[in-house]
Amino acid sequence: MELLLFSWDSICINRPVLFRNLSNENGSASVQYNWTFNDGGPGSTLKDPLPVTYTNYRKCRCGVANDKPRLRSPGANNNETGESKCPQTRYSLQKHHRTGREFPSFIHVRDGIGAIYNWTPKVQLSSYNTQYTEFFATGNDVQYMIDITDKNTCITTDTILMQILKKPGFYLPTAFTPNGDGLNEVARPYLIGMKSLKSFSVFNRWGNLLFFSTKYGEGWNGKYKGQEQAVGVYIWILEFYNNDGKLITEKGSITLIR
């Protein structure tokens, strides 16, 4: 009876992985090998295959600002790299009602494996080498690139786009991810410099009402009557009053991603 074992020397993508066969053949001359590497390329029948390079990575999930303008970034997962291709996230900075000064916005990379962080460009942040940092707006939008290095020296590159709403209005994300990870679970509107909310509604593509609320801060969790709705685009209608008491009606779409 043969004991089949193997080892590998790396877990990083875009870096050759060398698999070593540690199997005990007990002197058998009839042993055959068939290696399958999934998305790492064609297989091998050699006892010790040639180095394999993996280039694929999973798509990320994207951040949505909450009611205290705190931005959570696109996801960074082990063995991933490449610039995140996510819907752009924008939000406004709150101002103190007396001094008029803007509160700093807390942002961080959603990552549990990073050992070293490097944010660029090095502008408008309180720290450029930590997972958590504060964003201080000076009137300009900034897109940050974050290199996340783990204990195995694998590097994940993530991005966060900070866009400042420069005038009163509203904000709704272009996408949300109700997948149970605690981030971006709910699609909710944010009013900026407006008086009050009248209603927020979400419809599917057939015009069926899936969610309705008149309470500010409530949002849609991607379900209808307890059932998870399919990935896709949904229509929303937002009604709110401006500071003059005028009723404003806005319409748009949001993408549900899992």
C-alpha positions in Angstrom: 0.0 0.0 0.0 1.4 3.4 -1.0 1.1 6.5 1.2 0.3 9.5 -1.1 1.6 12.8 0.2 2.8 16.1 -1.4 3.9 19.6 -0.3 4.2 23.0 -2.0 6.4 25.9 -1.4 4.2 29.0 -2.1 0.5 30.1 -1.8 0.8 33.3 -3.8 -0.7 33.8 -7.2 1.5 35.1 -10.1 4.4 33.2 -8.3 5.5 29.7 -9.5 4.4 27.0 -7.1 6.7 24.0 -6.8 4.8 20.8 -5.8 7.0 18.0 -4.3 5.9 14.4 -4.2 6.4 12.9 -0.8 4.6 9.6 -1.5 6.0 6.3 -0.3 5.9 3.9 -3.2 7.3 1.0 -1.3 9.5 0.0 -4.2 6.5 -0.3 -6.6 7.4 0.1 -10.3 3.8 0.4 -11.5 2.9 3.6 -9.8 1.4 6.3 -12.1 0.7 9.9 -11.3 -1.9 12.3 -12.7 -1.8 15.9 -11.4 -4.7 18.3 -11.9 -4.2 21.9 -11.1 -7.6 23.4 -11.8 -7.1 26.9 -13.0 -3.3 26.6 -12.7 -3.0 25.2 -16.2 -2.7 21.7 -17.7 -2.0 18.7 -15.5 1.0 16.5 -15.3 1.9 12.8 -15.2 5.3 13.3 -13.7 6.1 12.3 -10.2 7.3 15.8 -9.4 5.5 18.2 -11.8 7.0 21.4 -13.2 6.3 24.7 -11.3 2.7 25.9 -11.7 1.6 29.5 -11.7 -2.0 30.5 -10.7 -3.3 33.8 -12.0 -7.0 33.8 -11.1 -8.5 35.6 -8.1 -12.1 36.0 -6.8 -14.0 39.2 -7.4 -14.2 41.5 -4.5 -17.1 43.0 -2.6 -17.5 46.7 -2.3 -17.9 49.2 0.5 -20.9 51.4 1.3 -20.9 54.4 3.7 -23.0 54.2 6.8 -24.8 57.0 8.7 -21.6 58.1 10.4 -19.7 58.3 7.1 -17.5 55.3 7.7 -16.3 53.6 4.6 -15.5 49.9 4.4 -13.3 49.0 1.5 -13.5 46.4 -1.2 -12.5 42.9 0.1 -9.0 41.6 0.3 -8.8 37.8 0.4 -5.8 35.5 0.8 -4.3 34.5 -2.6 -5.8 37.4 -4.4 -4.2 40.3 -6.2 -5.1 42.8 -8.8 -7.0 46.1 -8.7 -10.5 45.7 -7.3 -13.2 46.3 -10.0 -16.0 47.6 -7.8 -18.8 50.2 -8.0 -17.4 53.5 -6.9 -18.3 54.6 -3.4 -19.0 58.2 -2.5 -20.3 59.9 0.6 -20.2 63.3 2.3 -18.3 64.4 5.4 -20.4 65.5 8.3 -19.8 68.9 9.8 -20.0 70.0 13.4 -23.2 72.1 13.9 -21.3 74.9 15.7 -17.7 75.0 14.4 -18.5 73.9 10.8 -15.5 71.7 10.9 -15.6 68.3 9.1 -15.4 65.1 11.1 -12.7 62.8 9.9 -13.9 59.7 8.1 -12.7 56.3 9.4 -11.8 53.9 6.6 -10.1 50.5 6.6 -9.2 47.6 4.4 -11.4 44.6 5.0 -8.7 42.1 5.5 -7.8 39.5 8.2 -4.5 38.3 6.9 -2.4 41.4 6.2 0.9 42.0 8.0 2.1 45.0 6.2 0.0 47.8 4.6 1.0 50.6 2.2 -1.5 53.3 1.2 -0.8 55.5 -1.8 -1.0 58.4 -2.6 0.2 59.6 0.7 -2.3 62.5 1.1 -5.2 63.3 3.4 -4.8 60.2 5.7 -3.8 60.0 9.3 -1.7 56.9 8.7 -0.4 55.2 5.5 0.9 51.8 6.9 -2.0 50.5 9.0 -5.3 48.6 8.3 -7.3 51.4 9.9 -6.9 55.1 9.1 -8.7 58.4 9.0 -9.5 60.4 5.9 -9.4 64.2 6.1 -11.0 65.9 3.1 -9.5 69.0 1.6 -12.0 69.3 -1.2 -10.6 66.8 -3.6 -11.6 63.3 -4.4 -8.9 60.7 -3.9 -8.5 57.1 -5.1 -6.2 55.1 -2.9 -4.3 51.9 -3.8 -3.4 49.7 -0.8 -0.8 47.0 -1.1 -1.5 44.3 1.6 1.4 41.9 2.3 0.7 38.8 4.4 3.0 36.6 6.4 3.9 34.6 3.3 4.9 37.8 1.4 1.9 37.5 -0.9 0.6 40.9 -1.9 -3.0 41.8 -2.4 -3.7 45.2 -4.1 -6.9 46.8 -3.2 -8.5 50.2 -4.0 -10.8 52.7 -2.3 -12.3 55.7 -4.1 -13.2 58.6 -1.7 -15.6 61.0 -3.4 -16.9 64.0 -1.5 -20.5 65.2 -2.1 -19.9 68.9 -2.3 -23.6 70.0 -2.1 -26.8 68.9 -0.3 -28.7 66.0 -1.7 -28.8 62.3 -1.2 -26.7 59.2 -1.5 -27.5 55.6 -2.4 -24.9 53.0 -3.2 -24.8 51.6 -6.8 -24.5 48.0 -5.3 -24.7 46.1 -2.1 -23.8 42.6 -0.9 -26.3 40.9 1.5 -24.2 37.8 1.8 -24.0 37.5 5.6 -20.4 38.8 6.1 -21.6 41.9 8.0 -20.5 44.4 5.3 -22.8 46.2 2.9 -25.8 44.0 3.9 -28.4 46.7 3.5 -29.3 49.2 0.8 -30.4 52.4 2.5 -30.5 56.1 1.4 -28.6 58.9 3.1 -29.9 62.4 3.1 -27.4 65.2 3.2 -28.6 68.7 4.1 -32.2 67.7 3.6 -35.1 68.0 6.0 -36.7 64.6 6.2 -37.5 61.3 4.4 -41.0 60.6 3.1 -40.5 57.1 1.7 -38.0 54.7 0.2 -39.2 51.9 -2.1 -37.5 49.0 -4.0 -39.0 47.2 -6.9 -37.9 44.2 -9.0 -37.8 44.4 -12.8 -41.4 43.3 -13.1 -42.5 46.3 -11.0 -43.4 44.3 -7.9 -42.8 46.2 -4.6 -40.2 44.4 -2.5 -39.5 47.0 0.2 -41.1 50.1 1.5 -40.2 52.3 4.5 -41.0 55.8 5.8 -38.4 55.6 8.6 -35.0 57.2 8.0 -32.2 54.7 8.5 -34.1 51.6 7.4 -33.1 49.8 4.3 -33.6 46.8 2.1 -31.7 43.6 3.1 -32.2 41.9 -0.3 -35.1 39.7 0.9 -38.8 39.6 0.2 -41.1 37.9 2.7 -38.0 36.2 4.2 -36.8 34.9 0.8 -33.4 36.0 -0.6 -33.8 37.7 -4.0 -31.8 36.9 -7.0 -28.6 38.7 -8.0 -29.4 41.5 -10.4 -30.5 45.1 -10.8 -33.4 46.5 -8.8 -35.3 49.8 -9.1 -35.6 52.3 -6.2 -37.8 55.4 -5.6 -36.8 57.9 -3.0 -39.0 60.7 -1.7 -37.7 63.4 0.7 -38.3 67.0 1.7 -35.7 69.6 1.3 -35.1 72.5 3.8 -37.8 74.6 2.1 -40.3 71.8 2.6 -40.5 70.9 -1.1 -41.1 67.2 -1.9 -38.3 65.8 -4.1 -38.7 62.4 -5.9 -35.6 60.6 -7.2 -35.4 57.3 -9.0 -32.5 54.9 -9.8 -31.2 51.4 -9.7 -29.0 49.3 -7.4 -27.3 46.0 -8.1 -27.6 43.1 -5.7 -24.3 41.1 -5.5 -23.6 38.0 -3.4 
